[in-house]
Amino acid sequence: MAKSSKPAKKTYEFKAELNQLLNLIVHSLYTHPEIFLRELISNASDALNKVRFMQLTNQEIADSKADLKIKISVDSKKQLFTIEDSGIGMTEDELINNIGTVANSGTLKFLDEIQKSGKKPEGDLIGQFGVGFYSVFMVTDEVIIETRHANPDSRGYRWVSDGKGTFSIEEIDRKKRGTSISFRLKDEFKDFAEEYRVKSVIQKYSNFVDFPIEIGKEKINKVEALWRKPKDDIKEDELTEFYKFVANDFEAPLGHLHLSLEGTVNFKALLFVPQKAPLNLFYDLEDKGLHLYSNRIFIQDDAKNLLPEYLKFIRGVVDTEDLPLNVSREVTQHSPVMQKIRNILTTRILNMMEDWSKNDPGKYEKLMKNFGPLFKTGLNSDFTNRDKIMKLLRFESTAKPKGELVSLDDYISRMKKNQKEIYYITGDSREIIEKSPNLEYFRKNDYEVLLLTDPVDIFIIPSINEYEKKPLKSIEKADIDIKEDKKSKEGEEKESLGKETLESLIKVFKETLGDKVEDIKPSRRLVDSPVTLVVSKDGLDPQMERMMKLMNQEVADQKKILEINPAHPIIKNLSKRNIANSSDPVLRNTILQLYESAMLIEGNLRNPTEFVRRMHELLEEATK
Ligand code: ADP
């Protein structure tokens, strides 16, 4: 009777986005089919953690005597695979909602990018994205989930789907708490029904799962709190393996830091710097954090408050005895213990970076190239450690070939005797910056200029103001302290325009350009170019202006100062024409042309038709 009164089987449809995701998983991630196993084990381990938490907080639990573990059984003849956990299980609603949606929007975006680019992702990238439960459809055509939630009054359910648009749910008799997932492997993946194959995958990805993983009677993972071992007892390959597990990475880490602290706060930590940055440094690290344990018991894998934003690239675990276990996430996050641990971790990580920068510069340079953009943002958020962060910054520079980085200290050590300022210029790439006319003077006179090409720089560097009492100055601004070089001045004096002729020419420039520019001045920074545009002392940095326009922000076009090079042949020719006839149309046209060329170089010339028309006029004149 009980059986016949059960509600009938119901069929549901997957959300549209999920169908898209499934399609992508099955067709794009084929290169690593074994990750389905990692995903299923990781879900089982999460479910077990949740039950352990219920136990610790003395809640009533169904099937309360069941051991906390994961069991895998395979039948190689029939190509069957089953993974079972005694975790928290799922209610009917959870089956519908959690198994039917894509929780991690980053994953969708990532997969979308793969699809657009039409390329298969590199193996080491896949590891960084949770493709989740659905990866199982890479290796099978139909999945059966049977589950019962840990609430004492819960019921059992069976979920069945071919992953092609719909799934069905029906109620079943199930005494056991937790979830079992079973399926028949596609022929080409039948080796996952071989014990040896399953074991090797587990040893690769899931060796440090906190609960025993059994095949038959045999436990195959380590279940070991590596961070609690004395430093000298940990082998290099254990570290690598552990890192791959916590960070979901395919590659070994770039380096690590092992801490064991006793004092006002007690904790142990095993921290890693990954070899590579994720595709989008700012976006993809958003919901990641360190794994937090309390006395060996896992609490959460995204303990964001343990690190400041700018150190979010660090992966690893923190284990402390000082946190009460049975409190909510919110309480944990705001506890003073967390705050103390965070301060200590921050200091230790910065010290480690300093140590690398001195003793292993190659490694440090890798770290900077990968994570520098994020790290730099610390300058604007962590004022306590600002000086340390500044010391750790690295930039490209005119003093070094492309790809080599220098520190502010390196720069200062090379400053010329009469030089009081640290010079920089910003732009999209080194190639573009190196062509800037504003660099000519510095190159000719051997002043080093930092070349800032990271988009983040523009938001960060102007806020530094000064380092070691040396002001940081953009060479694209009017107020830099340009020294006149005695030797070259004498040589060029004869060739340059005289004071009065120059003043008269500047007057014509002013009449012609009117309020297009803020001012016109003779330039000291130009060598080979006739003119350049610079920003007044309080003006917006040109790179910032470009970025704001790119982000569609309302930026009024700012007026700039046009500097002219009195020693340049074009300027000298113009001066001659000016003396002969100050209303010569070629004179006026050339002035407009020079101004618009400078705008063009900056990427700020809105309407090229006038520019081209005038150029044709001038060409006609020249070819007469
Ligand atoms: P993610 O694990 O990234 O959230 P998944 O697609 O792997 O994404 O899983 C979706 C959700 O389904 C999980 O968040 C969890 O709520 C539920 N789930 C999956 N497997 C299990 C399991 N073995 N036990 C309990 N819940 C599970």
Residues whose N, C-alpha, C, O or C-beta is under 5 A from the ligand:
A	BS01	ADP	N43 A44 A47 G87 G89 M90 N98 I99 A103 G130 G132 F133 Y134 T179
